[in-house]
Amino acid sequence: MRENVLEVLMYLFENYLVDGVEYQPDHELLTNELANAGFADGEIDKAFNWLEDLATMCDGRPVEGGGSQSGVRHFNSVEEAKLDTDARGLLLSLEQTGVLDSHTREMVIDRVIALETEELGLDQLKWVVMMILCNRPDQQNTLAWAEKLVTDGAPTHLH
């Protein structure tokens, strides 16, 4: 049995967001499909809550600690425990290259903390970034690049 909220989210993303087309099946049908795929009920519920919170954020709910575009982002001890040096470096690189703005960066950090995992690997962070960009209509120009980052391990700079 798969016990990770991020795995549920990745499954949903891979199976229900294809080429920018969103298929929104019935909640109960989707819950049954996820259970049949081996996900625990608790993880399914957490994944739905995670997505609902993301949708709320994308609709304009301010994220705490957003900061300014020109400021330096300092990570607190909880964030540092979840995001190792490489992950924090990736976020900085994505922001410096224009893939993330300060608001979207804060959404990524918020959603990483909400995953309730000990530590998030670099590949998992890339998935979170892509899921957030996919849900932000104002970030569609960077979505294709983010998909390449996740699927092909693209470099963290734009040409």
Beta strands, then each sheet from edge to edge (+ up, - down):
strand 1: 17-18
strand 2: 21-22
sheet 1: 1+ 2-
end
